Amino acid sequence: MSGATDWWTLGVIAGLAGVTVLTRCFFFILDRPWALPAWASRALQYAPVAALAGVVIPEVVLTQGALTVPWTDARCYGALVGALLYFLRRSVLLTMAGGMAVYLPLHLLLGW
């Protein structure tokens, strides 16, 4: 053992590896099929939308922890166009392309 790595550190690494393997293989270890309760399955349908909103919305409306002024920030216009395109066409690719088509010229040419 070197001075930087002691037995405690190796034990913690081995323990974390064991917990990781156990939790990832949990469903394979069981001898019978396992299903989520209906309420948990229903709640997990909203998890991706909630996670995306939790990441995207603060990035669009905040700059260094303060609310942005929408008419001087290209992110707000790009997000608005992207949301509008999604609600009109229901296409994720069109949403990303349209939002970036509005955001990039405003950001690069006008410096917003």
N, C-alpha and C positions, 0 to 999 in steps of 0.2 A: 504494500500500500504506500502510495506517496503521501506527502504531508497534506495535500489538498483534498484527498479523498479518504474518508475514514469509514469504519464499518457502519456507522449510523446512516451515512449517506447511501451506501450500497444497499442497506436494508430498506430504506425508504423507496429507492428506485425499484427494487425487487417487489416490494409490497404494492406499489402503484401499477407495475406491470401485471401483477397477479389480479388486482381488482379490474384492470382494463380487460384482460382476457376473460375473466369471469362474467363481467357485464355484457361484453360483446357476444359471448357464446351462450348466454343464459337461455335463449329460446331454443337452441339446439340441444341443450342438456335435458330439457324437460321431456318426459315420455309421452305426453299427451298434447294435443293442440291447445294453444292459448290465445284468447281473443281479448281485446280491450273492451271495457264496458261501453255502452252506447254513448254515455255522456262524454267519455274521454275521446272516443273516436270523433264525435261531433266537434269537440273543442279543438282537436288537432287539425281540422279542416281550416280553421281560421289562423293557425299559427304562422304560416308563411306570409299571409297578408299583414298580420300584426308586426312581424319582424321587419318586413320591408318598409312599412310605414314608420316604424321606430328608427330606422336608419335613414331613409330618404327625406322625410319631412324636416327633421332638424337640419340636415345638410342644405336644404333648399331655403329655409326661412331664417336661418341664423348665420351670422358672420362673427366669429370670435365671441360667441356667447350672447350677442345682441341681435335683436330682430333687424332684418334688412329692410331697406326701403324698396318696395317692389319695382318701381319704375326706373331704378338705376342698377338692377341686378339681373344679369342674363339668365341665372339659374331659375328665377321665378317664371320668366317667359318661356323657357324651355320646358319646365315642368307643366305649365299651364297648357301649352300646345300638345305635349305628350299625353296629358290626361284627357284632353278634348278628343284627340285622335283615338285613344283607346275606347272611350265611351261611344264614339261614332262607328268604329270599324271592328273593335274587339281583337285587334292584332297587336301582339307584343312587339314584333319586329317593326311594324309601322310606328308604334309608340316611341321606341328607342330612336329610330331613324328621324322621325319628325321632330322630336325634342332636341336631338343633337343638331339637326339642320337649322334650328332657330338659335340654339345656345352658342354654337361655335362662331358664327359670324358676329354676333353681338359681343362675345367675349374677346375674340381675336382682333376684330376690326375697330370696335368702339372702346375696347378696354373695360367693359363692364364686368 
